[in-house]
C-alpha cells in the first residue's frame, strides 16, 4: 500500500514553512497551499535584486555573496516562471538585461559565477577559479537555463541573439552521450518546459532527454541518501513530459522515500554540507535550504496525491 504524508505531518511542514523558512519560500508556500498572492512572492524577491538587474544576496543559499550571479538570476527567474509572472513584472526586463550583458562572446557561454564570489562565504564547488571545470565548461549549466528564460520572455529578449543561443544549445545537446550530468539534464528540462519553444526543438530535446533519463537518474533506493539525481527531481508531477520513461515502481518508491525522509521539525534536509568550510555560513544556508526543499517535496507529494489534505 502506498504511503501518504499524514495531515499531522503536513501541518508540521506547514508550521516549519511559516516560522522558519525565508520570506521568499514562506510567500511561495502561501501561494501554492494557502491561496496566497503572486504580489507577495514578487515583493519577497525584491531584496535579492541588485541595481545591475542581476540577483544575489544569497538567493542561492550556498553562495552568500551580495554580488549578482548568473545562477542567482536564474534562480529568481525560476520563481517568476513558477508563479506565471507576466512581461510587465517589475524587475524582469532588468534581470533579462543582466543575463544578456553577462554573456561571454568569446566562449559563447555564460560564466555561472563572477570573480567577486570569493569575497563572501560559499560552498567549495562555487569557487570562481574552478567553476568552469566544476560545471563542465558551462555548456549546459547554466546556458540552457538562461536560454529557457530568454525564450520564456521572448518579447523582452533581443533577437536574433536568443534564437541563435537556443539553436546552439540544441545543437550541443545532440552531441551528448546517453548519460548526462544531473544539473545539465535539469537545465535542458527547464528549456523543454518553456512556453513557446519551437516544435522542432521541443521534439529534439524531448527525444534526447527520454533516451538519457534511464542512464542519468539514480533508481536504487539504497543510494538516494547520497548526492545524485532522484527520479522525482525530474518527473516531479504526473504530467511531466518525461513521465512514463521510468518504471512506475521506481516513482512510487521515491515517493515513499520522500515521506520517510521528513524530519521531526516538519522539514526536509539537504543531503550535502560544507560546514567544514564555514560552519556559521553553512548553518544559515542549511536553514534556508530546508525551506526550499520542504516546499519542493510538498508540491511533488501533492501532485501525486500523497498528502492527506483533509
VENGI-V821907 format. One record per run of one state. SS is the DSSP state (2 for helix, 1 for strand, 0 for the rest). FROM is the first residue (numbers start at 1). TO is the last residue. If there is no record, write none. Layout:
# VENGI-V821907
SS/FROM/TO ; SS/FROM/TO
This chain:
# VENGI-V821907
0/1/4 ; 1/5/5 ; 0/6/6 ; 2/7/19 ; 0/20/22 ; 2/23/33 ; 0/34/37 ; 2/38/46 ; 0/47/48 ; 1/49/49 ; 0/50/54 ; 1/55/55 ; 0/56/62 ; 1/63/63 ; 0/64/68 ; 1/69/69 ; 2/70/82 ; 0/83/91 ; 2/92/102 ; 1/103/104 ; 0/105/108 ; 1/109/110 ; 0/111/114 ; 2/115/119 ; 0/120/121 ; 1/122/122 ; 0/123/123 ; 2/124/126 ; 0/127/130 ; 2/131/134 ; 0/135/135 ; 2/136/138 ; 0/139/142 ; 2/143/152 ; 0/153/153 ; 2/154/156 ; 0/157/160 ; 2/161/173 ; 0/174/181 ; 2/182/192 ; 0/193/198 ; 2/199/216 ; 0/217/217 ; 1/218/218 ; 0/219/220 ; 2/221/223 ; 0/224/229 ; 1/230/230 ; 2/231/234 ; 0/235/247 ; 2/248/260 ; 0/261/278 ; 2/279/303 ; 0/304/306 ; 1/307/307 ; 0/308/310
